[in-house]
Amino acid sequence: MHAVRNIDLCTKDCLCLYVCPTGATDTETGQIDALKCLDGCRICVDACPSHAISLIPEEFPPQQKKTIEVKRAMLNLAESKVKQEKIAEYIESSTDNPILSQLARALSVSNRLLTEDIIRESGYMLPQSENVQMLLQELLNKDQSEGLPKETITRLLGILQKNNIKEDAKMNKKTTLDNLMEAFAGEAQANRKYLAYSKKAEKDGKVNAAKLFKAASDAETIHALKHFEVAGKVSTTADNLKDGVAGETHEYKEMYPDFVKLAEEEGNKAALLSFTYAMKAEEVHAKLYQEALENLDETEEIFYYLCPVCGNIEKYRPDKCSICNVSGDKFIKY
């Protein structure tokens, strides 16, 4: 990644000229010399008081596809922001009030930056986007002024098209690690699925089918654990606990709240209860993982009690579950 300077934001404080170890920031054009720029250095980025310098990758990922409706909405919003920018510019140029002028200037810049972001997300300012390539091709196809750098445009088009081909190939090529994690997910789901089938067969009095499903469930567990281990996902106990905290926290803070909301909107009471129980239990799990991490060297043995209904875990056998109210004598000791 190399640094680029946004000339519109640059306030000419020029701290970047003094901190750059290679002199890449000292150019006649005001742009940063990418050939001299140290990959990922970011000294000039951190030093710039106007936040005019940022790092960009050498190759951009492919543009994400957007529906026509989304593009139309974004472009309508961009058009609105342009109008607001023009109004602010007019106020700045016509008022004698210095405070109002300063506010109008800030609003003008803010709306311009928002417009750039919106248009960029729409795909019209991404250097690798199809829109840019179409524009460059049109410039070559139509009669232009003598100063048009046709050779440069042709070379740039070739680079963009080549990068897109490389990126498409990279996106389509799966690694062994990808395969291991896909296999892990499939085996883990099969384990839970067959266990559920085993319990149903047992309830139906189909003993042989119940045994077969249970054996298959355990077999899939063996596969899943081996795939996960070979993928290098099993680390130190401390790191594993940290991963547990992160995973459970994501689930109860970000994943399940959305699930709960949608289940409520759809009136699916069974799913709502299932999601709610899980969300509350995951919060307990995250706290227990964090507590275990903080007391990792503690030698005194601790027992845990699992609620078989909602998945709540306690460090003692309660009178009743704090989440689903099931009787404490149903809890399973670990």
N, C-alpha and C positions, 0 to 999 in steps of 0.2 A: 504494500500500500504506500502511495506517495501523497504528499500534501498539495492542495490547491487553494488558491486565494480567491474569495468572492470580492471582486473590485467594488461592487456596490456597497458592501458592508465595511470595507477597509477605511479606517479613520486616519491613516498615514502616521500612526504612532511609531511604526518602523522598528519595534522591538525585535521583530523576527529577523531583521538584518544583523543584529548583534549576537543572537543566540544560535543561529544556524551554523553548525560545525563545517559545512561544505560550501557555503556561499550560494546554495540553491535558491535562496529567497531574494538575492540581489540581482534582478534582471531589469532590462530596459522596458519590457512589456508590462511589468507588474505581476506577471504570472510566475509561478515557481518552476524552476528547471527540474523536470521529472528525472532526467538522467543523473543529476547530481544528488537528488533527494535520497536520503537513507531510508530504506524500507522500514516503515513502522516507527521511525524516530520520534515524531510528534512533539519535539521540543518547541518548534514554532507555533504549533497548535495551542499548547499550554500557555505560551508567552503572550499570544495576541489578545489585547484587552477588548477588542471589538468583536471577537469570535468570528473573524472573517476567514480563518484558515481551518480546513478540515482535511481528514484523510479519506482517500477514495481507493477502492480496490483496483488492481490492474485489469481484472475481468469481472464483469457484472453477471449476476445470475439472470436467467431468462425472465422476461417480464411475465408477471402473473396475469392469467386471463381474467377479464372482467366482462360481465354481461352488458348489453347495450343500455339497459336501464340504469345500471350503476354508473357507466360512463356519462350518460346524459345528465344524471343528477349531479355528478362531480363538475361537469363543464358548466352547468347552470349556476352552481355555487361559485365557480371561478369567475363567471361573468358578473355575478353580484359583487364579488370582492373587488373586481376591477373598477366598477362604478363607485364603490365606497372609497377606493383609493383616489379616484379623480375628484370626488367631492372634498376629501380631506386636503388634497393639493390645492384646490381652489380656495378653501378656507384659509390655508396657510399663506397663500399669496395675496389675499384680499383684506385680511384683518390687520389692525394696528395694535391689537392686544398681544403682547409677547407670550403670555401664558397660553392663550388660545392657539397661537401660532405653533408653539412647542408641542401642544397636545395634538394638533392636526398633523404635524410632521410625524409624530410617533404613530398615529393611526394610519397614515399613508404608508409608512414603511411596514407596519404590521400586516396590513392588508396585502401588500405586494408579496411579502414572504409567504403568507397563507395561500395566495393565488399560485405561486410557484410550486408549493408543495402539492396542492390539489391537482394542478396540471401535470406535474411529474407523476403522481399516482395514477392519473388517467392514461399515462403512457406516451405523452407527447413531448416530454423533455428528457426521457431516458436515452442515453447515447446508444444503447444497444437495441432500442425498441424498433418495431416494424415501421412505426410512423416516421422515425428519423431516416431509416433506410429508404423509405418511399420518397421522402423529400429530397434526399441526396440523388436518387436515381432520376427524379424529375428535373433537377438542376442540370444533370448531364444530358438529358434528352432534349431539353428546350434550348433555344438560342439565348445565350447570356452575354454579358459584357466580356471584353477581352481579358479582363483581370481575373476571371474565374479560374481558380486552381484545379483544373480538371484532373490532372494526374494525382493530386493529393486526395481528391474526393474518390477517385477510382480505387486508390490504395486503401483508403479508410473503409469503403464499402466491402472490399475484400477481407479486411481484418474483422469487421463486424459479422459478416456471414460465416467466416471461418470459426470465430468464437462461438457463434450460435450452434454450429454443427458439433463442435467439441463439447459444448455444454449439454446438448441433447444426448450425445453419446454417453457423457458422464452420468446424466440423470437416469438413462436406461440401463446402465451397467451396475449390477448388484455385486457387492463384495461378499466374501465368506462370512464376515461379521454380520452383515445384513441378513444373510440366510440363517445364521445361528439364532439371532434375535427373533426372526420370524418363526423359526421352528420352536423356539422357547415359548413364544406367545401361543402358538397352536397347541402344543403339548399341555401347557398350563390350563388352557381352556378345556381341552379334552378331559383332563384330570377332574376338574370340577363338574363337568357335564356328566361323566360316567358315574361319579359319586352320587350325583342327584338321581340318576337312573337307578343306581343300586338301592338307594333308600326307598324309592317308589316301588321297585320290584319286591323288596322286603315287606313293605306295607301291604302289597297285594298278595303276599304269601307265595311268591315265586322265588323260592330259595335258591335254586340253581342259577337263575338269571341274576339274582342279587349278588351271588358269589362271583360270577363272571365279570359283572360290571365293576365290582370292587377290585378284583385282580387287575383289570384293565386300567382302572383309575390309578392304582399304585404303579403300574408299568409306565404310564404316561408321566407320572411324577419323576420316576428314575430318568426318563429321557429329558424332561424339562430341566432338572437340576444339572445334568451333565452338560447340556447345551449352554446353560447360563454360566457354568464354571469355565468351560472352554472359551467362551466369549470374553473372559477376563472381568466379569462383572462382580465377582466375589472378592472383596478387599479385606482390610483389617476390620476387626469388630467395631472400632471407633468410627471408621469411615462408613461401615454398613449401618450403624446407628444414625449417623448424620443423614445418610440416604433415606433411612426410614422416616426420620423427622420431616425431611423435605417432601417425600411422597405423600405422607399422611396429611401434612399441612396443605399441600396443593389440593388434595381431595376435599377436605372439609371447608377450605376457604374459597376455592375457585370452582372446582368441578361440581360438587353436589348442590351448592346453592342454585346454580342454573338448572340442574335436573329437577330440583324441588319446585322451582318457579314454574317450569313448563308442565310438570305433572299437575300442579294446582290449576293452571289455566285450562288444561284438558279435562280436569275433573277425574283423573285416574287416581283414586284413593289408595289402591293397593300399591302402586308404584310410589306414590307420595310417602306412604308409611315406610316402605323399604328404603327409599332414599334418605328419609329423615333419620331413621335408626342408624344407617351407615354413616351419615354425616356427623352425627353426635358421637358415635363410637370412634371414628377416625380422629376426632379432636382429642379424645382420651388417649388413643394410641400414640399420637404425636407427643403428648406430654410425658407419657411413660418412657418413650424412646429417649427423649431429652433428659429425663431424670436418670435413666440408666447410663447415658453417656457421661453425665456429670459425676456419677458414682461408679465408674467402670472398674476401679480398683478395690471396691468394697467386697470383702470376703464373706460377710454374713449372708446366709442363704435367704432368698425372698421367694414367697409363693404368690402365684397369680391365679385369679379366679375368673373364668370366662362365662359370660352369659350366652347360653345356646340359642337365644332368640334374636338378639340384636347385635351381638358381637362386642358388647361392652366388656372391658377388663378391669378388675379391681385387685388391690393388693390384700384384700381381706374378703371373707364371705359376708356379703351384706344381707340385711333382712329382706330387701327387695332391690331389684335393679333400678338404678337412678335414671335410666333412659326409658325402659319399656315396662317397668313395674313387675317383672316376673319374679317369683319367689326365689330368695337367695339359696334355698336348698337345691335348686336346679343348676346352680353354677358348677362348672367343671374345674377342678383343681389342677394346677400345673406347678 
